[in-house]
């Protein structure tokens, strides 16, 4: 049973919707910069749970919140420090967009992230944190948190070991003078207003020194985030919301929010779905890291159905680890092709189920699994100007391509070109040498190449036939397999490795191969 079916069964067995007969599924991302690929795991998990619940006839609503009300607390490395430093400490909605055409910083990065959601086939209903606060939905809950600040302080100490002094209040006020919220501290709630002083300087962020009192309602202030998390579950009627596994450990943020939900607001928290991290090259990434780690960068490497496999293929209890500059990309395409083959063979197993869930929801009714040329082969052919990708694919398949297979092949060729131009390691980049490279070959290598030429001169050969002959030569000459294959790659590519040698030789012009082998063996 796939992880999503296990989770959906657990929800249906243990929960009923809070409001209106529909489960509300929620996820959230703070828009502090380009959103890293790790955040797409939550999007995909919640999105697929919503899809499978709907598939089972269970009404639900998938709500995604763009958090534009946290402070702008650091400047990503790809932005101009001098331009954005004056805005440190302000709410994200008050920071200007890095590019024209967007209302603010959060809208700019939110638009890119929403585009990645759409490519992967997830189309939640969006809400902004500012909308939730300014609508007044949080006012009663903020009042309760302020009135029960002593309970909140006790929960923080008992659950996470965090100690707050008796003057501490669980809100961040937006300073009326400088517009910053990271620099303020609140105190003295009188039932309608809180006092505040803009006198903090976290990480050197300048404060203006202003003091005053303000009614904290409708967006003048924001609950600190663990109380904010719990309050939003109630304000929005959330039934289901997961998070990274670190949040749900004892003393973690989700654990604290669960206790706040019960102790301060008197309600049960939503159904939790703890999940493992998405790593890039073995590292957990943040929104300030560089190229190749953002959700947009990763989505550019795959068509929608393979991108969904990246996000959904592993059990949520397993880490996802992808290195765009390594073997990960070809292997993911191979994994997808293996699932498709299972469908073409008529199997009704978890592999076929996963393949179906990789398709965009609108494409599942007429499920197809067209034959595809392997990504590695496509990546080689698109670098060979004398080769036609479609003709070579038909040769490998053994028959003409269907219209859908032609479309899929053209798409795969385009993705292969993009990967080769951006992240592919050197061993995947090939250039056929016009002249015989100056290499020193051993007598055994020359003898093997001469024997190979004699075999190929007898007539046209398939890749499989050449492959079989190469393995026979190992014992006839004799020669070590490594030395034989290295000699082939050296004389054609001037490198020690390359694609499958039999197939490689079969797709090169026959006269060119014969002449190169003759020159190398002489």
BATIDREN-83553 format. One record per residue (C-alpha): residue number from 0; x, z, y. Coordinates in steps of 0.5 Angstrom, whole numbers, plus 500, padded with zeros to 3 digits. Example, Ala and Ser with C-alpha at 12.3 -4.5 7.8 and 13.67 -1.06 7.14 Angstrom:
2
{pos:0 east:525 up:516 north:491}
{pos:1 east:527 up:514 north:498}
This chain:
522
{pos:0 east:500 up:500 north:500}
{pos:1 east:503 up:498 north:507}
{pos:2 east:504 up:504 north:512}
{pos:3 east:498 up:501 north:516}
{pos:4 east:493 up:502 north:511}
{pos:5 east:495 up:509 north:509}
{pos:6 east:495 up:511 north:516}
{pos:7 east:488 up:508 north:517}
{pos:8 east:485 up:511 north:511}
{pos:9 east:488 up:518 north:514}
{pos:10 east:484 up:517 north:520}
{pos:11 east:478 up:515 north:517}
{pos:12 east:478 up:521 north:512}
{pos:13 east:480 up:526 north:517}
{pos:14 east:477 up:524 north:524}
{pos:15 east:471 up:522 north:528}
{pos:16 east:471 up:519 north:535}
{pos:17 east:470 up:524 north:540}
{pos:18 east:466 up:519 north:545}
{pos:19 east:461 up:514 north:544}
{pos:20 east:462 up:512 north:537}
{pos:21 east:469 up:508 north:538}
{pos:22 east:476 up:511 north:537}
{pos:23 east:480 up:511 north:543}
{pos:24 east:488 up:509 north:541}
{pos:25 east:493 up:510 north:547}
{pos:26 east:500 up:509 north:548}
{pos:27 east:504 up:509 north:555}
{pos:28 east:511 up:507 north:558}
{pos:29 east:514 up:510 north:564}
{pos:30 east:516 up:503 north:568}
{pos:31 east:523 up:506 north:570}
{pos:32 east:526 up:499 north:569}
{pos:33 east:526 up:493 north:564}
{pos:34 east:523 up:496 north:558}
{pos:35 east:527 up:497 north:552}
{pos:36 east:525 up:494 north:545}
{pos:37 east:525 up:501 north:542}
{pos:38 east:518 up:502 north:546}
{pos:39 east:515 up:496 north:543}
{pos:40 east:515 up:499 north:536}
{pos:41 east:510 up:504 north:539}
{pos:42 east:506 up:498 north:542}
{pos:43 east:506 up:495 north:535}
{pos:44 east:504 up:501 north:531}
{pos:45 east:498 up:503 north:535}
{pos:46 east:496 up:495 north:536}
{pos:47 east:496 up:494 north:529}
{pos:48 east:492 up:500 north:527}
{pos:49 east:487 up:498 north:532}
{pos:50 east:487 up:491 north:529}
{pos:51 east:486 up:494 north:522}
{pos:52 east:481 up:499 north:524}
{pos:53 east:477 up:493 north:527}
{pos:54 east:478 up:489 north:520}
{pos:55 east:475 up:495 north:517}
{pos:56 east:469 up:495 north:521}
{pos:57 east:471 up:501 north:525}
{pos:58 east:470 up:500 north:533}
{pos:59 east:476 up:502 north:537}
{pos:60 east:479 up:501 north:544}
{pos:61 east:486 up:500 north:545}
{pos:62 east:489 up:503 north:551}
{pos:63 east:496 up:502 north:554}
{pos:64 east:498 up:506 north:560}
{pos:65 east:503 up:504 north:565}
{pos:66 east:506 up:510 north:568}
{pos:67 east:507 up:508 north:575}
{pos:68 east:507 up:516 north:577}
{pos:69 east:514 up:518 north:575}
{pos:70 east:519 up:519 north:580}
{pos:71 east:524 up:514 north:580}
{pos:72 east:530 up:518 north:578}
{pos:73 east:536 up:513 north:576}
{pos:74 east:538 up:506 north:578}
{pos:75 east:539 up:501 north:573}
{pos:76 east:546 up:498 north:572}
{pos:77 east:543 up:491 north:573}
{pos:78 east:540 up:493 north:580}
{pos:79 east:543 up:493 north:587}
{pos:80 east:545 up:501 north:588}
{pos:81 east:545 up:500 north:596}
{pos:82 east:538 up:497 north:596}
{pos:83 east:535 up:502 north:591}
{pos:84 east:539 up:509 north:593}
{pos:85 east:534 up:510 north:599}
{pos:86 east:528 up:510 north:594}
{pos:87 east:531 up:515 north:589}
{pos:88 east:526 up:521 north:588}
{pos:89 east:520 up:517 north:590}
{pos:90 east:514 up:515 north:585}
{pos:91 east:515 up:509 north:582}
{pos:92 east:509 up:506 north:585}
{pos:93 east:512 up:507 north:592}
{pos:94 east:519 up:503 north:590}
{pos:95 east:519 up:496 north:592}
{pos:96 east:519 up:491 north:587}
{pos:97 east:526 up:488 north:585}
{pos:98 east:523 up:481 north:586}
{pos:99 east:517 up:478 north:591}
{pos:100 east:510 up:477 north:588}
{pos:101 east:509 up:484 north:586}
{pos:102 east:506 up:490 north:589}
{pos:103 east:512 up:495 north:587}
{pos:104 east:517 up:496 north:582}
{pos:105 east:513 up:499 north:577}
{pos:106 east:508 up:492 north:577}
{pos:107 east:514 up:488 north:577}
{pos:108 east:517 up:491 north:570}
{pos:109 east:510 up:492 north:567}
{pos:110 east:508 up:485 north:568}
{pos:111 east:514 up:483 north:564}
{pos:112 east:513 up:488 north:558}
{pos:113 east:505 up:486 north:558}
{pos:114 east:508 up:479 north:557}
{pos:115 east:512 up:481 north:551}
{pos:116 east:505 up:485 north:548}
{pos:117 east:502 up:478 north:549}
{pos:118 east:507 up:474 north:545}
{pos:119 east:506 up:479 north:539}
{pos:120 east:499 up:478 north:539}
{pos:121 east:497 up:485 north:542}
{pos:122 east:492 up:485 north:548}
{pos:123 east:491 up:493 north:550}
{pos:124 east:486 up:495 north:556}
{pos:125 east:491 up:497 north:561}
{pos:126 east:491 up:503 north:566}
{pos:127 east:496 up:505 north:571}
{pos:128 east:497 up:513 north:572}
{pos:129 east:496 up:512 north:579}
{pos:130 east:489 up:510 north:577}
{pos:131 east:487 up:516 north:573}
{pos:132 east:490 up:521 north:578}
{pos:133 east:487 up:517 north:584}
{pos:134 east:480 up:517 north:580}
{pos:135 east:479 up:524 north:580}
{pos:136 east:479 up:524 north:572}
{pos:137 east:485 up:529 north:572}
{pos:138 east:483 up:534 north:578}
{pos:139 east:479 up:539 north:574}
{pos:140 east:485 up:539 north:568}
{pos:141 east:490 up:540 north:574}
{pos:142 east:486 up:546 north:577}
{pos:143 east:485 up:549 north:570}
{pos:144 east:493 up:548 north:569}
{pos:145 east:494 up:551 north:576}
{pos:146 east:490 up:557 north:574}
{pos:147 east:493 up:558 north:568}
{pos:148 east:500 up:557 north:570}
{pos:149 east:502 up:564 north:566}
{pos:150 east:499 up:561 north:560}
{pos:151 east:503 up:555 north:561}
{pos:152 east:509 up:558 north:562}
{pos:153 east:508 up:563 north:556}
{pos:154 east:507 up:556 north:551}
{pos:155 east:513 up:553 north:554}
{pos:156 east:518 up:559 north:552}
{pos:157 east:515 up:560 north:545}
{pos:158 east:515 up:553 north:543}
{pos:159 east:521 up:550 north:546}
{pos:160 east:525 up:556 north:549}
{pos:161 east:524 up:553 north:556}
{pos:162 east:523 up:559 north:561}
{pos:163 east:520 up:558 north:568}
{pos:164 east:520 up:564 north:573}
{pos:165 east:513 up:567 north:576}
{pos:166 east:513 up:562 north:582}
{pos:167 east:513 up:556 north:578}
{pos:168 east:507 up:551 north:578}
{pos:169 east:506 up:545 north:573}
{pos:170 east:505 up:540 north:579}
{pos:171 east:510 up:535 north:582}
{pos:172 east:508 up:534 north:590}
{pos:173 east:509 up:528 north:593}
{pos:174 east:512 up:530 north:600}
{pos:175 east:508 up:528 north:606}
{pos:176 east:514 up:527 north:610}
{pos:177 east:519 up:523 north:606}
{pos:178 east:514 up:521 north:600}
{pos:179 east:519 up:523 north:595}
{pos:180 east:516 up:528 north:589}
{pos:181 east:523 up:529 north:585}
{pos:182 east:525 up:533 north:591}
{pos:183 east:519 up:538 north:591}
{pos:184 east:518 up:545 north:588}
{pos:185 east:511 up:547 north:588}
{pos:186 east:508 up:555 north:589}
{pos:187 east:503 up:559 north:591}
{pos:188 east:496 up:556 north:589}
{pos:189 east:490 up:559 north:593}
{pos:190 east:485 up:555 north:589}
{pos:191 east:485 up:549 north:593}
{pos:192 east:492 up:548 north:596}
{pos:193 east:499 up:549 north:593}
{pos:194 east:505 up:550 north:598}
{pos:195 east:511 up:546 north:597}
{pos:196 east:518 up:545 north:600}
{pos:197 east:522 up:539 north:599}
{pos:198 east:529 up:542 north:598}
{pos:199 east:531 up:540 north:591}
{pos:200 east:537 up:535 north:590}
{pos:201 east:537 up:533 north:583}
{pos:202 east:543 up:529 north:581}
{pos:203 east:544 up:529 north:589}
{pos:204 east:538 up:526 north:591}
{pos:205 east:537 up:527 north:598}
{pos:206 east:531 up:532 north:600}
{pos:207 east:528 up:532 north:607}
{pos:208 east:527 up:540 north:608}
{pos:209 east:519 up:539 north:610}
{pos:210 east:515 up:545 north:608}
{pos:211 east:507 up:545 north:608}
{pos:212 east:501 up:546 north:604}
{pos:213 east:497 up:540 north:600}
{pos:214 east:491 up:539 north:596}
{pos:215 east:494 up:537 north:590}
{pos:216 east:488 up:532 north:588}
{pos:217 east:487 up:525 north:587}
{pos:218 east:494 up:523 north:587}
{pos:219 east:497 up:528 north:592}
{pos:220 east:501 up:531 north:586}
{pos:221 east:502 up:530 north:579}
{pos:222 east:502 up:535 north:573}
{pos:223 east:509 up:536 north:570}
{pos:224 east:509 up:531 north:564}
{pos:225 east:508 up:535 north:558}
{pos:226 east:502 up:538 north:561}
{pos:227 east:500 up:531 north:564}
{pos:228 east:500 up:528 north:557}
{pos:229 east:496 up:534 north:554}
{pos:230 east:491 up:533 north:560}
{pos:231 east:490 up:525 north:559}
{pos:232 east:488 up:526 north:552}
{pos:233 east:482 up:530 north:555}
{pos:234 east:481 up:526 north:561}
{pos:235 east:481 up:519 north:557}
{pos:236 east:478 up:522 north:551}
{pos:237 east:484 up:520 north:546}
{pos:238 east:483 up:520 north:539}
{pos:239 east:489 up:517 north:536}
{pos:240 east:496 up:517 north:539}
{pos:241 east:503 up:517 north:536}
{pos:242 east:510 up:517 north:539}
{pos:243 east:517 up:517 north:537}
{pos:244 east:519 up:522 north:531}
{pos:245 east:523 up:527 north:536}
{pos:246 east:517 up:528 north:540}
{pos:247 east:514 up:531 north:534}
{pos:248 east:519 up:536 north:531}
{pos:249 east:518 up:543 north:532}
{pos:250 east:519 up:545 north:540}
{pos:251 east:519 up:537 north:541}
{pos:252 east:515 up:534 north:547}
{pos:253 east:509 up:533 north:543}
{pos:254 east:509 up:539 north:539}
{pos:255 east:509 up:543 north:546}
{pos:256 east:503 up:538 north:549}
{pos:257 east:499 up:540 north:542}
{pos:258 east:500 up:547 north:544}
{pos:259 east:498 up:546 north:551}
{pos:260 east:492 up:542 north:549}
{pos:261 east:490 up:548 north:545}
{pos:262 east:492 up:554 north:549}
{pos:263 east:491 up:551 north:556}
{pos:264 east:485 up:546 north:555}
{pos:265 east:482 up:549 north:549}
{pos:266 east:481 up:542 north:545}
{pos:267 east:485 up:539 north:539}
{pos:268 east:490 up:534 north:540}
{pos:269 east:489 up:527 north:538}
{pos:270 east:491 up:524 north:531}
{pos:271 east:499 up:524 north:531}
{pos:272 east:503 up:518 north:528}
{pos:273 east:510 up:520 north:528}
{pos:274 east:515 up:514 north:528}
{pos:275 east:522 up:512 north:527}
{pos:276 east:527 up:509 north:532}
{pos:277 east:528 up:502 north:534}
{pos:278 east:536 up:501 north:534}
{pos:279 east:540 up:495 north:537}
{pos:280 east:546 up:495 north:534}
{pos:281 east:546 up:502 north:531}
{pos:282 east:544 up:505 north:538}
{pos:283 east:538 up:508 north:541}
{pos:284 east:537 up:504 north:548}
{pos:285 east:535 up:506 north:554}
{pos:286 east:531 up:502 north:560}
{pos:287 east:538 up:501 north:564}
{pos:288 east:542 up:498 north:558}
{pos:289 east:544 up:491 north:559}
{pos:290 east:543 up:484 north:556}
{pos:291 east:540 up:484 north:549}
{pos:292 east:536 up:490 north:549}
{pos:293 east:530 up:489 north:553}
{pos:294 east:523 up:488 north:549}
{pos:295 east:523 up:481 north:553}
{pos:296 east:530 up:479 north:551}
{pos:297 east:529 up:481 north:543}
{pos:298 east:522 up:477 north:544}
{pos:299 east:526 up:471 north:546}
{pos:300 east:529 up:470 north:539}
{pos:301 east:523 up:470 north:535}
{pos:302 east:516 up:466 north:535}
{pos:303 east:510 up:471 north:535}
{pos:304 east:510 up:471 north:527}
{pos:305 east:517 up:473 north:526}
{pos:306 east:517 up:478 north:532}
{pos:307 east:511 up:481 north:529}
{pos:308 east:515 up:482 north:522}
{pos:309 east:521 up:485 north:526}
{pos:310 east:516 up:490 north:529}
{pos:311 east:511 up:491 north:523}
{pos:312 east:515 up:490 north:517}
{pos:313 east:519 up:497 north:516}
{pos:314 east:515 up:503 north:514}
{pos:315 east:514 up:507 north:520}
{pos:316 east:518 up:513 north:517}
{pos:317 east:524 up:508 north:517}
{pos:318 east:529 up:506 north:522}
{pos:319 east:529 up:499 north:525}
{pos:320 east:536 up:496 north:526}
{pos:321 east:537 up:489 north:529}
{pos:322 east:544 up:486 north:532}
{pos:323 east:542 up:480 north:536}
{pos:324 east:550 up:478 north:535}
{pos:325 east:550 up:479 north:528}
{pos:326 east:547 up:477 north:521}
{pos:327 east:540 up:480 north:523}
{pos:328 east:537 up:474 north:526}
{pos:329 east:538 up:470 north:520}
{pos:330 east:536 up:475 north:515}
{pos:331 east:529 up:476 north:519}
{pos:332 east:528 up:469 north:518}
{pos:333 east:529 up:469 north:511}
{pos:334 east:525 up:475 north:510}
{pos:335 east:519 up:472 north:513}
{pos:336 east:520 up:465 north:509}
{pos:337 east:520 up:470 north:503}
{pos:338 east:513 up:473 north:505}
{pos:339 east:511 up:466 north:506}
{pos:340 east:513 up:463 north:499}
{pos:341 east:509 up:469 north:496}
{pos:342 east:503 up:467 north:499}
{pos:343 east:504 up:459 north:497}
{pos:344 east:505 up:462 north:490}
{pos:345 east:498 up:465 north:491}
{pos:346 east:500 up:472 north:490}
{pos:347 east:496 up:478 north:492}
{pos:348 east:500 up:483 north:494}
{pos:349 east:503 up:487 north:499}
{pos:350 east:508 up:482 north:501}
{pos:351 east:502 up:477 north:502}
{pos:352 east:498 up:483 north:506}
{pos:353 east:504 up:483 north:510}
{pos:354 east:505 up:476 north:511}
{pos:355 east:498 up:476 north:514}
{pos:356 east:499 up:482 north:519}
{pos:357 east:505 up:478 north:521}
{pos:358 east:500 up:472 north:524}
{pos:359 east:497 up:473 north:530}
{pos:360 east:489 up:476 north:529}
{pos:361 east:486 up:469 north:531}
{pos:362 east:490 up:465 north:526}
{pos:363 east:489 up:470 north:520}
{pos:364 east:482 up:467 north:518}
{pos:365 east:485 up:460 north:516}
{pos:366 east:492 up:463 north:513}
{pos:367 east:497 up:458 north:512}
{pos:368 east:504 up:459 north:510}
{pos:369 east:508 up:452 north:511}
{pos:370 east:514 up:451 north:508}
{pos:371 east:520 up:452 north:513}
{pos:372 east:528 up:450 north:513}
{pos:373 east:532 up:456 north:512}
{pos:374 east:534 up:458 north:519}
{pos:375 east:541 up:458 north:517}
{pos:376 east:541 up:451 north:515}
{pos:377 east:537 up:449 north:522}
{pos:378 east:542 up:453 north:526}
{pos:379 east:548 up:448 north:523}
{pos:380 east:544 up:442 north:523}
{pos:381 east:542 up:442 north:531}
{pos:382 east:549 up:443 north:532}
{pos:383 east:551 up:436 north:529}
{pos:384 east:549 up:430 north:533}
{pos:385 east:549 up:425 north:528}
{pos:386 east:544 up:429 north:524}
{pos:387 east:536 up:429 north:525}
{pos:388 east:533 up:436 north:524}
{pos:389 east:526 up:433 north:521}
{pos:390 east:530 up:428 north:516}
{pos:391 east:534 up:433 north:513}
{pos:392 east:529 up:438 north:512}
{pos:393 east:525 up:433 north:508}
{pos:394 east:531 up:432 north:504}
{pos:395 east:531 up:439 north:503}
{pos:396 east:524 up:440 north:501}
{pos:397 east:524 up:433 north:497}
{pos:398 east:518 up:430 north:500}
{pos:399 east:515 up:429 north:507}
{pos:400 east:513 up:434 north:512}
{pos:401 east:506 up:436 north:514}
{pos:402 east:504 up:436 north:521}
{pos:403 east:504 up:444 north:521}
{pos:404 east:511 up:444 north:518}
{pos:405 east:513 up:439 north:523}
{pos:406 east:511 up:443 north:528}
{pos:407 east:514 up:450 north:525}
{pos:408 east:521 up:446 north:524}
{pos:409 east:521 up:444 north:531}
{pos:410 east:520 up:451 north:534}
{pos:411 east:525 up:454 north:529}
{pos:412 east:530 up:449 north:531}
{pos:413 east:529 up:451 north:539}
{pos:414 east:530 up:458 north:537}
{pos:415 east:536 up:457 north:533}
{pos:416 east:539 up:453 north:539}
{pos:417 east:537 up:459 north:544}
{pos:418 east:540 up:464 north:539}
{pos:419 east:547 up:460 north:538}
{pos:420 east:547 up:459 north:546}
{pos:421 east:546 up:467 north:547}
{pos:422 east:548 up:472 north:541}
{pos:423 east:550 up:468 north:535}
{pos:424 east:557 up:470 north:532}
{pos:425 east:563 up:465 north:532}
{pos:426 east:562 up:464 north:525}
{pos:427 east:555 up:461 north:526}
{pos:428 east:558 up:456 north:531}
{pos:429 east:560 up:450 north:529}
{pos:430 east:564 up:443 north:531}
{pos:431 east:566 up:438 north:527}
{pos:432 east:573 up:436 north:528}
{pos:433 east:574 up:428 north:530}
{pos:434 east:581 up:428 north:528}
{pos:435 east:584 up:432 north:522}
{pos:436 east:586 up:439 north:524}
{pos:437 east:594 up:440 north:523}
{pos:438 east:593 up:445 north:517}
{pos:439 east:598 up:446 north:512}
{pos:440 east:595 up:446 north:505}
{pos:441 east:598 up:448 north:498}
{pos:442 east:599 up:443 north:493}
{pos:443 east:593 up:446 north:489}
{pos:444 east:588 up:445 north:495}
{pos:445 east:591 up:438 north:496}
{pos:446 east:590 up:436 north:489}
{pos:447 east:583 up:439 north:489}
{pos:448 east:581 up:435 north:495}
{pos:449 east:583 up:429 north:492}
{pos:450 east:579 up:430 north:486}
{pos:451 east:573 up:432 north:490}
{pos:452 east:574 up:425 north:494}
{pos:453 east:574 up:421 north:487}
{pos:454 east:568 up:424 north:485}
{pos:455 east:564 up:423 north:491}
{pos:456 east:567 up:416 north:491}
{pos:457 east:563 up:414 north:485}
{pos:458 east:556 up:414 north:489}
{pos:459 east:552 up:418 north:493}
{pos:460 east:551 up:426 north:491}
{pos:461 east:546 up:431 north:493}
{pos:462 east:548 up:438 north:495}
{pos:463 east:547 up:441 north:489}
{pos:464 east:551 up:436 north:485}
{pos:465 east:557 up:437 north:490}
{pos:466 east:556 up:445 north:489}
{pos:467 east:556 up:444 north:481}
{pos:468 east:563 up:440 north:482}
{pos:469 east:566 up:444 north:486}
{pos:470 east:565 up:450 north:481}
{pos:471 east:568 up:446 north:476}
{pos:472 east:574 up:444 north:480}
{pos:473 east:576 up:451 north:480}
{pos:474 east:578 up:451 north:473}
{pos:475 east:580 up:444 north:472}
{pos:476 east:586 up:444 north:478}
{pos:477 east:586 up:451 north:477}
{pos:478 east:585 up:454 north:484}
{pos:479 east:582 up:460 north:487}
{pos:480 east:575 up:459 north:490}
{pos:481 east:577 up:462 north:496}
{pos:482 east:583 up:457 north:497}
{pos:483 east:578 up:451 north:495}
{pos:484 east:573 up:453 north:500}
{pos:485 east:577 up:454 north:506}
{pos:486 east:581 up:448 north:505}
{pos:487 east:574 up:444 north:506}
{pos:488 east:572 up:448 north:512}
{pos:489 east:579 up:447 north:515}
{pos:490 east:579 up:440 north:515}
{pos:491 east:572 up:439 north:517}
{pos:492 east:571 up:445 north:522}
{pos:493 east:578 up:448 north:523}
{pos:494 east:576 up:455 north:521}
{pos:495 east:576 up:459 north:514}
{pos:496 east:569 up:459 north:513}
{pos:497 east:562 up:455 north:514}
{pos:498 east:556 up:453 north:511}
{pos:499 east:554 up:452 north:504}
{pos:500 east:560 up:447 north:502}
{pos:501 east:556 up:443 north:497}
{pos:502 east:550 up:442 north:502}
{pos:503 east:555 up:442 north:508}
{pos:504 east:558 up:436 north:505}
{pos:505 east:552 up:432 north:503}
{pos:506 east:549 up:432 north:510}
{pos:507 east:556 up:429 north:513}
{pos:508 east:557 up:421 north:514}
{pos:509 east:559 up:419 north:507}
{pos:510 east:565 up:414 north:509}
{pos:511 east:567 up:420 north:514}
{pos:512 east:568 up:425 north:508}
{pos:513 east:571 up:420 north:504}
{pos:514 east:576 up:418 north:509}
{pos:515 east:578 up:426 north:511}
{pos:516 east:579 up:428 north:504}
{pos:517 east:584 up:422 north:503}
{pos:518 east:588 up:424 north:509}
{pos:519 east:588 up:431 north:508}
{pos:520 east:590 up:430 north:500}
{pos:521 east:595 up:425 north:502}
